[in-house]
Amino acid sequence: MKLTSHDIIRKPVITEKSMADMADKKYTFVVDKHATKTEIKKAVEVVFGVKVAELKTANITGKPKRVGVHFGKRPDYKKAIVKLTEDSKTIEFFEGM
């Protein structure tokens, strides 16, 4: 199954650290687990109309959780930290936060 650009980028990560990184034009997203770096780079460039200078990815393992006597775990996910080029515009999606 071929993933589209909107399928690859799942949602933005909104944390104190990711908000502080936005001053350096670094944006953090949860992406599809099976997407490669080149696919993620193209998806960000197509969806937001920006130029990506650098891309770092991390596979995050879900934490074990417990509710009463029942054990389970949160789902695993992949995180991408995207750094834009100096001449690239910012991503407006994050402006109001």
C-alpha positions in Angstrom: 0.0 0.0 0.0 1.4 3.4 -1.0 1.3 6.1 1.6 0.4 9.6 0.7 2.1 12.7 2.3 -0.9 13.2 4.6 -0.7 9.5 5.7 3.0 9.7 6.6 2.7 12.8 8.9 0.3 11.7 11.7 0.4 14.6 14.2 2.7 17.3 15.6 4.4 16.8 19.0 3.5 19.6 21.4 5.9 19.6 24.3 8.0 22.3 26.1 11.1 21.1 24.4 9.6 20.9 20.9 8.1 24.4 21.3 11.6 25.8 22.3 13.1 24.1 19.3 10.8 26.1 17.0 13.0 29.2 17.4 15.7 27.2 15.6 13.2 26.1 12.8 13.0 22.6 14.2 9.6 20.9 14.2 8.6 17.5 15.7 6.0 15.2 14.2 4.7 11.7 14.9 5.1 9.8 11.6 4.1 6.5 10.2 6.3 3.6 11.6 7.1 2.2 8.2 8.0 5.6 6.5 11.7 6.1 5.5 13.6 9.4 6.0 13.3 10.3 2.3 9.5 9.7 2.3 9.2 11.8 5.5 11.3 14.6 4.0 9.2 14.7 0.8 5.9 14.6 2.8 6.9 17.6 4.9 8.1 19.6 1.9 4.8 18.8 0.0 2.3 19.4 2.8 3.8 22.5 4.3 5.6 24.0 1.3 9.0 24.3 3.0 12.6 23.1 2.4 14.1 20.5 4.8 17.8 20.9 5.6 18.1 18.0 8.2 15.9 15.1 9.4 16.3 12.9 12.5 14.1 10.0 13.3 13.6 7.9 16.5 11.6 4.8 17.1 9.9 5.2 20.5 8.8 2.1 22.4 5.5 2.4 24.3 5.7 2.5 28.1 4.3 -0.5 30.1 1.1 0.5 31.9 -1.2 -1.1 34.5 -4.8 -0.7 35.3 -5.6 -2.7 38.4 -4.5 -6.2 37.8 -4.4 -5.8 34.1 -1.0 -5.2 32.4 -0.6 -3.6 28.9 1.5 -1.1 27.1 1.1 2.1 25.1 1.6 1.7 21.4 5.1 2.1 19.7 5.5 5.1 17.4 8.1 6.9 15.2 9.1 10.5 15.8 10.7 12.8 13.3 12.6 16.0 14.1 12.7 18.2 11.0 15.1 21.2 10.7 14.3 23.7 7.9 16.8 25.6 5.8 17.6 29.2 6.8 15.8 30.7 3.7 12.7 28.5 4.2 9.5 30.0 5.6 8.1 28.7 8.9 5.3 26.2 9.3 2.2 28.3 10.0 0.5 25.4 11.7 2.5 26.1 14.9 2.3 29.9 14.9 -0.6 30.3 17.3 0.8 28.0 20.0 
